[in-house]
Structure formats: structure tokens, C-alpha cells
Amino acid sequence: MASDTELNVVVLGLGYIGLPTAAVIARTGAQVLGVDVTESVVDTVNSGKVHIEEVDLDGLVSGVVARGTLRASTVIAPADVFVIAVPTPFDADHAPNIGYVLKAATSIATVLKAGDTIILESTSPVGTTEKVRDLLASLRPDLRVPGKSGEQPDIAIAYCPERVLPGRILVELIDNDRVIGGITPRCARKALSFYKRFVRGACVTTTARAAEMTKLTENAFRDVNIAFANELSLIADTMGVDVWEVIRLANRHPRVNILSPGPGVGGHCIAVDPWFLVHAAPDQTPLIRTAREVNDGKTDHVIAQVTAMIAASPGVPVACLGLAFKANIDDFRESPALKVAAALAARFGERIRIVEPYATQLPAAFDGSRATLIDVDTAIETCGIMVVLVDHDIFRSIPLEERSGKQVLDTRGIWPDQPRHAGSTPAIRLAS
């Protein structure tokens, strides 16, 4: 493979994974082209700015664009390495949709040449990398494709999923271990040499199918364990016990580590990826399916809890604190907080006030609802009901005296000092 300064890389998709990945690669001196279908995203990146919130990403993008190692376009170009980082959503029936991946592969086929490496990073159902291989083989019969010919292939195809935490993406892209699955061992080795250019963590090679299932397994594991915590919160409400105290005490056991409950599960991975396993093996995945149903059902439970609070307090303004799927980021994908707030806004209209420090305007889910976006201080001053949906640091900083006299439903457990009102469930508390 070419040296860093000679290497040309195309990253397809400039979202929460693609743009940081492109910038980190560009920092090594490689020439990186980021391809995206959205013109405004391309224009933003080419101006040295970012369209997403991520720690230190703005400075990195500004620097590599200024040095000329990163540029963006809506049009693909020839390269040595192609990295696919496009969305893989699911359809209404939870069937995985790999259409964006196949469209990206189709565009790569137009510029592919012997010696190139194609790496899929998008979280995908098991077998997707092989489908990319088969598509490229059909579109470019002039090239020998791995696994389709007994001869040495002209190109390499591999799968290497991201495994980063929003808010720490730039650090974890470099420091986290990577699982690299090749269509063949030769493909895996070629992808390995690419990742070793910018990854300090261990890079472990395997088959494409094993790497695909590894990624789905990681997120299904998290989903199942969060479902246990969410189910505990429902039981605790029924029994009049504080679930946060129960978890804190249970975790003192040396072999117990219960996760934190919340209003559901969101994000582009944990709320989506387990369905890929369920869809592929429905008869073998009752636990994974049930975990998904528990976590989705927790969102409905929270909506019902808040609805009861609001109905019992006519005219009282309600502050919904947070829309993101996790703390201190601007990512609203599959967010249970957004689902709760949007459902309340649709029913109660202008009584619902949204506090989201990482948004400058309300998402489309609130169109026509008459809900308003306000800051945290206005919420404290004007709202008699406060619903914690996201554990942003700014919400944690609100002291008890500023919550005095307010009804509080804390779905994240960020205010353990909030006294419980007599007769209420542990989640619904009234400051004395």
C-alpha cells in the first residue's frame, strides 16, 4: 500500500462516523475525499466547519481542510481505499435496509481499479459484505473479485465496524481495538495495514461474517442489559421502591454490575442493531426480541406517567429536559427522549416547553404542536413540572432549591436529593 502522503482515500458518508473517520485519516497526511449526498454538508466541510457536535472535531476538520488533506464532494473519485460509512436503518417491520450500502458500492464500481481496497464500516446484517462483493463482481466483470475466482484477486474487500462512543469519537477511533473481517485472509491483511496507519488499539483479523456478527453482538448485549435495568425500574415503581438506590446497593456485590435505566434506548446502534439478529434468526432470538420490546415499552410507560402528571395539574407548564439519545451530544437518532417529548407536545401543545442545549430549533417531530424551545433558566422560572429525559451536565447542575415546589419525573436518576412526595411512585417526586 502507498505511503501516507501518497495514499488516496474516499470516505462515503460524512455523518457522525464518516466525518470523524475522514478527518482522522487526513491527519496522517493521506489525501481524503469525503463523499456525501447532501450539498450543504459538502459545503460546510469544504469551508472547514462541521455540521455535527463532537468534542474537538471542529478544530481537527478545520486543520486538515486548511492543509489540503481533506475535501468533500457529492461526486466520487478514484482512490486506493474506499471506506463505506453510510446509514443502515431498518424498515417499518424491523427488516434491515442495506440500500445505502449497496448504492455506495455501486458508485465505487464506477471508479474501481486493480489494487484497491473496499472497507465497509456501516453496522450491517451478517452477509452484507458478501453482498457488496457480489454486487461489485456483477458490475465489474473485468476485475477478479475475492472469493469469486480461484486466481489472486485484483481488489480486497473487508468489514471493520466502528465501536466508538459519541462525545469521545476522536479518541476512540484511535485507541479502541478494531475487529477486521476479510472476505479472504488476504483481504483482512490488506485492510489491517490500512488501519494500522491511524489506530493505536489492537487490530484483530477474522472473517467478514464473524466481524459483522461481533458488532451486532456488542450492541445486543448492551440492549439486553439495559432492558434488565428498565424492567427493574418498572418493578420498583410498582413496589414503591427507589430503583436507583436498589441498583446502587446491588452493584456493591463484586459480581453484579447493573446498568442505569432510562426512558428507553436510542441512538443509531443499540436501538437498531439487535433487530438485525432477530430478523436473521427469529426462532433463535426470543431474549433479544424481548429486550427490544422492553426498552421500547419503557418509552410508552414514561409517556403514560407524564401524561398522568400533566392531566392532574391543569394549566401547569411542563419542561421536558433533553431530546438527544444520550448526554452531552446533539444526536437525536432513535432518541426515546424525543419520542416522549413529541408525544406530549402532540397532546398538550403549548404547555410543553423543550429544553435542549444542543439544538437551535425543534426537530420536525414537533411541527404543528405549538411546543416551544426554551433555555434551562426559563424552564426553572416558568415550569411547574420538570421531566428529565436526558442527563446533560447542565441539568445535573440544577440544585434542589431551584426545583423547590416543582413536580419532577427524573427518568435518568440525576437528582437523588429530590424528596419523594407521599403516595407517589419513586420516579415522581415533589420538592418540599
C-alpha positions in Angstrom: 0.0 0.0 0.0 1.2 3.5 -0.7 2.8 5.7 1.9 0.6 8.1 3.9 1.4 11.1 1.7 0.7 9.1 -1.4 -2.4 7.3 -0.2 -5.8 8.4 -1.6 -8.8 7.5 0.4 -12.5 8.1 -0.2 -15.0 8.0 2.7 -18.6 7.6 1.6 -20.9 9.2 4.1 -20.0 12.3 6.2 -22.2 11.7 9.3 -21.3 11.0 12.9 -18.8 8.3 12.0 -17.8 9.2 8.4 -16.6 12.7 9.1 -14.5 12.0 12.1 -13.0 9.0 10.4 -12.2 11.0 7.3 -10.6 13.7 9.4 -8.5 11.3 11.5 -7.2 9.6 8.3 -6.5 13.0 6.7 -4.4 13.9 9.8 -2.0 11.2 8.8 -1.2 13.0 5.6 -3.3 10.9 3.3 -5.4 12.6 0.7 -9.0 12.1 1.7 -12.2 12.8 -0.2 -15.4 12.7 1.8 -18.4 12.0 -0.3 -22.0 12.9 0.8 -25.3 13.2 -1.0 -26.2 16.4 0.9 -24.8 19.5 -0.7 -25.0 21.6 2.5 -22.8 19.0 4.3 -20.2 19.1 1.5 -20.2 22.9 1.5 -19.8 23.0 5.3 -16.9 20.6 5.4 -15.1 22.4 2.5 -15.4 25.6 4.5 -13.5 24.0 7.3 -16.6 23.7 9.5 -18.7 20.8 10.9 -22.4 20.1 10.8 -22.4 17.8 13.9 -21.5 18.2 17.5 -18.4 16.2 18.6 -15.6 17.1 21.0 -12.6 18.6 19.2 -14.0 17.6 15.7 -14.3 21.3 14.6 -10.6 22.0 15.2 -9.5 18.8 13.5 -11.6 19.4 10.4 -10.6 23.0 10.2 -6.9 22.0 10.3 -7.0 19.2 7.7 -9.1 21.2 5.3 -6.7 24.1 5.6 -3.7 21.8 4.9 -5.5 20.4 1.9 -5.6 16.7 3.0 -9.4 16.7 3.4 -12.0 17.9 0.9 -15.7 17.0 0.3 -17.8 16.4 -2.8 -21.1 14.9 -3.9 -19.1 13.1 -6.7 -16.9 10.0 -6.1 -13.4 9.9 -7.5 -10.7 7.2 -7.9 -8.8 6.2 -4.8 -6.7 3.5 -3.2 -9.0 2.8 -0.3 -12.8 3.2 -0.1 -14.5 3.4 3.3 -18.3 3.0 3.4 -19.8 4.7 6.4 -23.4 5.2 5.4 -26.6 4.6 7.4 -28.2 1.1 7.7 -31.7 1.8 9.1 -34.5 -0.7 9.5 -37.9 -0.7 7.8 -41.3 -0.5 9.4 -41.3 -4.3 10.1 -37.7 -4.1 11.6 -36.2 -5.6 8.5 -32.7 -4.2 7.9 -32.3 -1.8 5.0 -28.9 -2.0 3.3 -29.9 0.1 0.3 -27.5 2.9 1.2 -24.6 0.4 1.4 -25.4 -1.1 -1.9 -25.8 2.3 -3.5 -22.4 3.3 -2.2 -20.8 0.1 -3.6 -22.4 0.8 -6.9 -20.8 4.3 -7.0 -17.4 2.7 -6.1 -17.7 0.3 -9.0 -17.6 3.2 -11.5 -14.1 4.2 -10.4 -12.7 0.9 -9.1 -9.3 -0.3 -10.3 -7.0 -3.2 -9.6 -5.1 -2.9 -6.3 -8.0 -1.0 -4.5 -9.4 -1.9 -1.1 -13.0 -1.5 -0.1 -13.9 -1.5 3.6 -17.5 -1.5 4.9 -17.8 0.2 8.3 -21.6 0.6 8.5 -23.2 -1.7 11.0 -24.8 -4.4 8.8 -26.6 -7.7 8.9 -24.4 -10.8 8.7 -23.6 -11.4 5.0 -23.7 -7.8 3.9 -20.0 -7.6 3.0 -20.5 -10.7 0.7 -23.4 -8.9 -0.9 -21.1 -5.9 -1.6 -18.6 -8.4 -3.1 -21.2 -9.9 -5.3 -22.5 -6.6 -6.5 -19.0 -5.4 -7.4 -18.4 -8.7 -9.2 -21.5 -8.2 -11.3 -20.8 -4.5 -12.1 -17.1 -5.0 -12.8 -16.6 -8.4 -14.5 -13.2 -7.2 -15.8 -11.8 -7.4 -12.2 -11.0 -10.6 -10.3 -13.0 -10.3 -7.0 -12.1 -12.2 -3.8 -14.0 -15.4 -3.3 -15.3 -15.5 -6.8 -12.3 -16.7 -8.6 -9.5 -19.2 -7.9 -6.9 -16.7 -9.0 -5.4 -14.0 -6.9 -8.0 -11.2 -6.7 -7.5 -7.7 -8.1 -9.2 -6.0 -5.2 -9.6 -6.5 -1.4 -12.9 -6.3 0.4 -13.3 -6.2 4.2 -15.6 -5.3 7.1 -14.4 -3.3 10.1 -17.2 -1.8 12.2 -16.8 1.3 14.3 -17.1 0.9 18.0 -17.0 4.4 19.4 -18.9 6.4 22.0 -20.4 9.8 20.9 -18.5 12.5 22.8 -15.3 10.5 22.6 -15.3 9.6 18.9 -11.9 11.1 18.0 -10.2 9.4 21.0 -11.8 6.0 20.5 -11.3 5.9 16.7 -7.6 5.8 17.5 -7.4 4.0 20.9 -10.1 1.3 20.7 -9.4 -2.2 19.4 -10.7 -2.9 15.9 -12.1 -6.2 14.5 -11.3 -6.5 10.8 -13.1 -9.2 8.8 -12.0 -10.0 5.3 -13.7 -11.8 2.5 -10.4 -13.8 2.5 -7.5 -13.7 4.9 -5.5 -11.7 2.2 -8.3 -9.1 2.3 -8.2 -8.9 6.0 -4.4 -8.4 6.0 -4.7 -5.6 3.4 -7.3 -3.8 5.5 -5.2 -4.3 8.6 -2.3 -2.5 7.0 -4.6 0.5 6.4 -6.0 0.7 9.9 -2.6 0.4 11.5 -1.8 3.8 10.0 -4.0 5.6 12.5 -5.3 3.1 15.1 -3.2 2.6 18.3 -5.6 -0.1 19.6 -5.1 -3.8 18.7 -6.4 -4.7 15.3 -7.6 -8.3 15.2 -8.4 -10.1 11.9 -11.2 -12.6 11.3 -13.8 -13.4 8.6 -16.2 -10.8 7.3 -19.2 -12.7 8.8 -17.6 -13.0 12.2 -16.8 -9.3 12.3 -20.4 -8.4 11.2 -21.9 -10.6 14.0 -19.4 -9.2 16.5 -20.7 -5.7 16.0 -24.3 -6.8 16.3 -23.4 -8.9 19.4 -21.8 -6.0 21.2 -24.9 -3.8 20.8 -27.4 -6.6 21.5 -25.5 -7.3 24.8 -25.9 -3.7 25.8 -29.6 -3.7 24.8 -30.4 -6.8 26.9 -28.6 -5.4 29.9 -30.3 -2.0 29.7 -33.6 -3.9 29.3 -33.0 -5.6 32.6 -32.4 -2.2 34.3 -35.5 -0.7 32.7 -37.6 -3.7 33.8 -36.3 -3.3 37.3 -37.4 0.4 37.2 -41.0 -0.8 36.3 -41.0 -3.3 39.2 -39.6 -0.7 41.6 -42.4 1.7 40.7 -45.0 -0.9 41.3 -43.5 -1.8 44.7 -42.8 1.7 45.9 -39.0 1.3 46.0 -36.4 3.7 44.7 -34.8 1.8 41.8 -31.6 4.0 41.8 -31.0 3.0 45.4 -31.6 -0.7 44.7 -29.2 -0.6 41.8 -26.5 1.2 43.8 -26.8 -1.3 46.6 -26.9 -4.3 44.3 -23.8 -3.2 42.5 -21.8 -3.4 45.7 -21.8 -7.2 45.0 -18.5 -8.0 43.4 -20.0 -9.8 40.5 -23.0 -7.6 39.8 -22.9 -4.5 37.5 -26.4 -3.4 36.7 -26.7 -0.6 34.1 -28.8 2.5 34.6 -32.4 2.6 33.5 -33.8 5.5 31.4 -36.8 6.4 29.2 -35.9 3.8 26.7 -32.9 3.2 24.4 -31.8 5.3 21.4 -29.1 6.0 19.0 -28.1 4.6 15.7 -26.7 1.3 17.1 -28.3 -0.1 20.3 -31.8 0.7 19.3 -31.4 -0.7 15.8 -28.8 -3.4 15.5 -30.4 -6.1 17.7 -33.3 -6.2 15.2 -30.8 -7.4 12.5 -30.1 -10.5 14.6 -33.8 -11.0 15.3 -34.7 -10.6 11.6 -31.9 -13.1 10.6 -32.8 -15.8 13.2 -36.3 -15.1 14.6 -36.7 -18.5 16.2 -33.4 -18.3 18.0 -33.6 -14.8 19.4 -36.5 -14.6 21.9 -34.3 -12.9 24.6 -33.0 -10.3 22.2 -36.5 -9.6 20.8 -37.9 -9.3 24.3 -35.2 -6.8 25.3 -36.1 -4.6 22.4 -39.7 -4.8 23.3 -39.0 -3.9 27.0 -36.9 -0.9 26.0 -39.4 0.4 23.5 -42.1 -0.3 26.1 -40.3 1.8 28.7 -40.8 4.8 26.4 -44.5 4.2 26.3 -44.5 3.8 30.1 -42.8 7.2 30.6 -45.3 8.9 28.2 -48.1 7.5 30.3 -46.5 8.6 33.6 -46.0 12.2 32.4 -49.5 12.3 30.8 -51.0 11.5 34.2 -49.0 14.2 35.9 -50.0 16.8 33.3 -53.6 15.8 33.4 -53.7 16.1 37.2 -52.2 19.6 37.0 -54.4 21.6 34.5 -52.6 24.6 33.0 -49.2 24.0 34.6 -46.4 24.4 32.0 -44.1 21.4 31.5 -40.4 21.4 30.9 -39.0 18.4 29.0 -35.3 18.3 29.7 -33.4 16.9 26.7 -34.1 15.4 23.3 -30.8 13.7 22.5 -30.4 9.9 22.8 -27.6 10.4 25.4 -25.9 13.0 27.4 -23.9 16.0 26.1 -24.4 15.3 22.3 -26.6 16.7 19.6 -27.6 13.3 18.1 -31.4 12.7 18.2 -31.4 9.4 16.2 -34.0 6.9 17.6 -34.0 9.0 20.8 -36.6 7.9 23.4 -36.4 11.4 24.9 -37.5 12.9 21.6 -40.3 10.4 21.3 -41.6 11.2 24.7 -41.4 14.9 24.3 -43.0 14.8 20.8 -45.9 12.6 22.0 -46.6 15.1 24.9 -46.3 18.1 22.6 -48.8 16.5 20.2 -51.3 16.1 23.0 -50.7 19.1 25.2 -49.4 21.7 22.7 -48.2 25.0 24.1 -48.0 23.7 27.6 -44.9 21.7 26.6 -41.6 23.5 26.8 -38.5 21.8 25.4 -35.0 22.4 26.9 -32.3 21.1 24.7 -28.9 22.9 24.9 -27.6 21.1 21.8 -30.5 22.4 19.5 -31.1 25.8 18.0 -34.6 24.8 16.8 -37.1 22.0 17.4 -36.9 18.9 15.2 -39.6 18.2 12.6 -41.3 15.9 15.0 -42.7 19.0 16.8 -44.1 20.7 13.7 -47.6 21.9 14.3 -47.5 21.1 18.0 -47.1 24.7 19.4 -44.4 23.4 21.7 -41.5 25.9 22.3 -37.8 25.6 22.7 -36.6 27.5 25.8 -33.4 27.6 27.9 -32.9 26.0 31.2 -33.2 29.1 33.3 -36.6 30.0 31.7 -37.7 26.5 32.4 -36.8 26.8 36.1 -38.6 30.1 36.3 -41.8 29.2 34.4 -42.5 25.5 34.6 -44.2 23.7 37.5 -43.5 20.2 36.1 -40.0 19.1 35.1 -39.3 15.8 33.2 -35.7 14.7 33.0 -35.3 12.8 29.7 -31.5 13.2 29.1 -28.7 13.5 31.7 -27.0 16.5 30.1 -24.4 18.0 32.5 -26.3 21.3 32.6 -29.4 19.6 34.0 -27.3 17.8 36.7 -26.2 21.3 37.9 -29.7 22.4 38.9 -29.7 22.5 42.7 -32.5 21.3 44.9 -33.5 24.9 45.9 -34.2 25.7 42.2 -36.5 22.7 42.0 -38.5 23.6 45.1 -42.2 23.1 44.8 -42.0 21.5 41.3 -43.3 18.1 40.3 -40.3 16.1 39.0 -40.1 12.9 37.0 -36.5 12.0 36.8 -36.1 9.2 34.3 -32.3 9.4 34.5 -31.7 9.5 38.2 -29.6 12.7 38.1 -31.3 14.2 41.2 -31.0 11.7 44.0 -31.7 14.5 46.5 -35.2 15.1 45.2 -37.6 14.2 48.0 -40.4 11.8 47.2 -43.9 13.1 47.7 -46.1 10.9 49.9 -48.1 8.5 47.8 -46.2 8.9 44.6 -44.0 6.4 42.8 -40.2 6.7 43.3 -39.9 8.3 39.9 -42.4 11.2 40.5 -41.2 13.5 43.3 -42.2 16.8 44.7 -39.6 19.1 46.3 -40.6 20.2 49.9 
